[in-house]
Amino acid sequence: MALLPFYIPGKRRIKIIIVGGGYAGMAALMTLKQYASNVDITIIDPSDHHLKITHLHETFRYPLTDLHVAFSKLETRFNCKHIKASLAVSDAMLQQWQTDKYLVIGDEIVDFDYLIITTGDESLAFEPVDNVLTLKNFIHTAGSELILKHLKTIADDVPVVSVVGSGATGIQFLFEIRQFLCRHKIKAKLRLINSSDTVLKQFPRGFDTYVQSRMQEFNIDCVSQVLYRAQSGHTVILETKPTGEITELPSHLTLLFAGKKQDQLWTANAFGQMIIDQQTLPNVFVAGDCSIYKSLGSNVQSAQSAVRKGKLIARNILRHSGFLKILEPYVHHDIGYVVNLGPTDAVGWLVTEGNIVTGLPALTIKEIVEAQYDLLLKGIDTYIV
Ligand SMILES: Cc1cc2nc3c(=O)[nH]c(=O)nc-3n(C[C@H](O)[C@H](O)[C@H](O)COP(=O)(O)OP(=O)(O)OC[C@H]3O[C@@H](n4cnc5c(N)ncnc54)[C@H](O)[C@@H]3O)c2cc1C
């Protein structure tokens, strides 16, 4: 058992519930198991498996099942319990759970000493339409299967495929689709629908320049400063910014990656303890995309931050349960971010935002980061910061 500074365990076993088995939840699970043998952990998640969602765009090349890690396997590996369910979480319930120290799921009562909320952040919802695909579709079916199924139903010689959203997810899907169409010799016109005048606008400026040059090279259209409004048959309806003018463009298949809902985000103190109505809930911790910490650390919605927050709250829960109760504040800042541009290219920054890397070096960094997470899932923690 690894040694955790400022953690002097008590004699009693501690019971912990993790709601949400994504990146933050998994990082919390591994870290708890790394430092303590006296913990009983229950994971509540509606799925049968943890999904390595940062690879989702790669399902145009690999089976979706490659990204699944069955909770049944994790139960055996980490001696924990998985309950397949979705838990309705609200401010009132969180306050109630802090007092009761148990929750009811189905007809089961599960008691706990600490509750961890890591439910992520859902994508923005739009009216469901047959030829509009969202992240939800890709979570259940591989990209290759989905696109072939839809393109088969289109009579046009050169169908138009539109990708809405120029954040990391939209751009990664756009370039994977381009490569997929090329590989399968499918004639189709690709278009990016962008609400801004730059792509990847949350990243350093060099990302935009690099991606735009790649899009020109591959003949990918870009419509800028427009908002997606609806899809009607084979037409996508857009609103021009800032005039509000409505325009229509042909689009036989539209992929929507328009951002996150951000409606169920919880505030926490610098140690990861939930704050509701200005009251700290000492036994309820939150991490990942659904959390905003009042601290110097990064609240960016990224797997990196989710893992760091998950690991931090696990350490803090153990310390809180022990004799000293000295907790550690969250100070992590992401040390890089790489966006894939298909299987052979990428753009990213490393160490400082001015240090832009592209091509093979960027791909290598991404692979190292992904490999590090894979090791964590196997119970081997190689994270230094
Ligand atoms: C295509 C794609 C590529 C990405 N690439 C990168 C990248 O390269 N680098 C990077 O840093 N980030 C990347 N991200 C972002 C990253 O995936 C997220 O920031 C990360 O997954 C957040 O982790 P999380 O644990 O907060 O949430 P998630 O990983 O989304 O996990 C949330 C979990 O909670 C469960 N859940 C939800 N609601 C409930 C409920 N009510 N009850 C019980 N369980 C519930 C869900 O089933 C899920 O398992 C990418 C995202 C996408 C979509």
The ligand as an SDF file (V2000), in Angstrom:
LIG
                    3D

 53 58  0  0  0  0  0  0  0  0999 V2000
  -14.6180   12.9620  -28.5570 C   0  0  0  0  0  0  0  0  0  0  0  0
  -13.9930   13.5550  -27.3280 C   0  0  0  0  0  0  0  0  0  0  0  0
  -12.6240   13.7070  -27.2520 C   0  0  0  0  0  0  0  0  0  0  0  0
  -12.0320   14.2580  -26.1050 C   0  0  0  0  0  0  0  0  0  0  0  0
  -10.6810   14.3720  -26.0770 N   0  0  0  0  0  0  0  0  0  0  0  0
  -10.0760   14.8540  -24.9550 C   0  0  0  0  0  0  0  0  0  0  0  0
   -8.6560   14.9050  -24.8820 C   0  0  0  0  0  0  0  0  0  0  0  0
   -7.9440   14.5550  -25.8210 O   0  0  0  0  0  0  0  0  0  0  0  0
   -8.0950   15.3760  -23.7320 N   0  0  0  0  0  0  0  0  0  0  0  0
   -8.8610   15.7850  -22.6750 C   0  0  0  0  0  0  0  0  0  0  0  0
   -8.2710   16.2030  -21.6530 O   0  0  0  0  0  0  0  0  0  0  0  0
  -10.1970   15.7560  -22.7260 N   0  0  0  0  0  0  0  0  0  0  0  0
  -10.8390   15.2950  -23.8310 C   0  0  0  0  0  0  0  0  0  0  0  0
  -12.2130   15.2360  -23.8920 N   0  0  0  0  0  0  0  0  0  0  0  0
  -12.9920   15.7240  -22.7390 C   0  0  0  0  0  0  0  0  0  0  0  0
  -13.0880   14.6310  -21.6720 C   0  0  0  0  0  0  0  0  0  0  0  0
  -13.5690   13.4510  -22.2540 O   0  0  0  0  0  0  0  0  0  0  0  0
  -13.9790   15.0540  -20.5160 C   0  0  0  0  0  0  0  0  0  0  0  0
  -13.4990   16.2650  -19.9890 O   0  0  0  0  0  0  0  0  0  0  0  0
  -13.9720   13.9420  -19.4300 C   0  0  0  0  0  0  0  0  0  0  0  0
  -14.5900   12.7860  -19.9400 O   0  0  0  0  0  0  0  0  0  0  0  0
  -14.6800   14.4150  -18.1690 C   0  0  0  0  0  0  0  0  0  0  0  0
  -14.6590   13.3790  -17.2290 O   0  0  0  0  0  0  0  0  0  0  0  0
  -15.8440   13.2200  -16.1620 P   0  0  0  0  0  0  0  0  0  0  0  0
  -15.4710   12.0630  -15.3130 O   0  0  0  0  0  0  0  0  0  0  0  0
  -16.1390   14.5080  -15.5200 O   0  0  0  0  0  0  0  0  0  0  0  0
  -17.1340   12.8700  -17.0160 O   0  0  0  0  0  0  0  0  0  0  0  0
  -17.4170   11.6630  -18.0090 P   0  0  0  0  0  0  0  0  0  0  0  0
  -16.1590   11.0410  -18.4740 O   0  0  0  0  0  0  0  0  0  0  0  0
  -18.3600   12.2180  -19.0070 O   0  0  0  0  0  0  0  0  0  0  0  0
  -18.1680   10.5950  -17.0980 O   0  0  0  0  0  0  0  0  0  0  0  0
  -19.3990   10.8440  -16.5080 C   0  0  0  0  0  0  0  0  0  0  0  0
  -19.9700    9.4870  -16.0700 C   0  0  0  0  0  0  0  0  0  0  0  0
  -21.0930    9.7280  -15.2360 O   0  0  0  0  0  0  0  0  0  0  0  0
  -22.1440    8.8590  -15.5890 C   0  0  0  0  0  0  0  0  0  0  0  0
  -23.3810    9.5310  -15.2110 N   0  0  0  0  0  0  0  0  0  0  0  0
  -23.9170   10.6490  -15.7520 C   0  0  0  0  0  0  0  0  0  0  0  0
  -25.0410   10.9950  -15.1050 N   0  0  0  0  0  0  0  0  0  0  0  0
  -25.2070   10.0790  -14.1160 C   0  0  0  0  0  0  0  0  0  0  0  0
  -26.1830    9.8940  -13.0910 C   0  0  0  0  0  0  0  0  0  0  0  0
  -27.2170   10.7340  -12.9700 N   0  0  0  0  0  0  0  0  0  0  0  0
  -26.0550    8.8370  -12.2420 N   0  0  0  0  0  0  0  0  0  0  0  0
  -24.9940    7.9930  -12.3550 C   0  0  0  0  0  0  0  0  0  0  0  0
  -24.0430    8.1340  -13.2910 N   0  0  0  0  0  0  0  0  0  0  0  0
  -24.1520    9.1480  -14.1620 C   0  0  0  0  0  0  0  0  0  0  0  0
  -21.9820    8.6510  -17.0900 C   0  0  0  0  0  0  0  0  0  0  0  0
  -22.5790    7.4290  -17.4940 O   0  0  0  0  0  0  0  0  0  0  0  0
  -20.4490    8.6230  -17.2220 C   0  0  0  0  0  0  0  0  0  0  0  0
  -19.9460    7.3170  -17.0780 O   0  0  0  0  0  0  0  0  0  0  0  0
  -12.8410   14.6850  -25.0200 C   0  0  0  0  0  0  0  0  0  0  0  0
  -14.2170   14.5400  -25.0870 C   0  0  0  0  0  0  0  0  0  0  0  0
  -14.8060   13.9800  -26.2210 C   0  0  0  0  0  0  0  0  0  0  0  0
  -16.2860   13.8230  -26.2720 C   0  0  0  0  0  0  0  0  0  0  0  0
  1  2  1  0
  2  3  1  0
  2 52  2  0
  3  4  2  0
  4  5  1  0
  4 50  1  0
  5  6  2  0
  6  7  1  0
  6 13  1  0
  7  8  2  0
  7  9  1  0
  9 10  1  0
 10 11  2  0
 10 12  1  0
 12 13  2  0
 13 14  1  0
 14 15  1  0
 14 50  1  0
 15 16  1  0
 16 17  1  0
 16 18  1  0
 18 19  1  0
 18 20  1  0
 20 21  1  0
 20 22  1  0
 22 23  1  0
 23 24  1  0
 24 25  2  0
 24 26  1  0
 24 27  1  0
 27 28  1  0
 28 29  2  0
 28 30  1  0
 28 31  1  0
 31 32  1  0
 32 33  1  0
 33 34  1  0
 33 48  1  0
 34 35  1  0
 35 36  1  0
 35 46  1  0
 36 37  1  0
 36 45  1  0
 37 38  2  0
 38 39  1  0
 39 40  1  0
 39 45  2  0
 40 41  1  0
 40 42  2  0
 42 43  1  0
 43 44  2  0
 44 45  1  0
 46 47  1  0
 46 48  1  0
 48 49  1  0
 50 51  2  0
 51 52  1  0
 52 53  1  0
M  END
$$$$
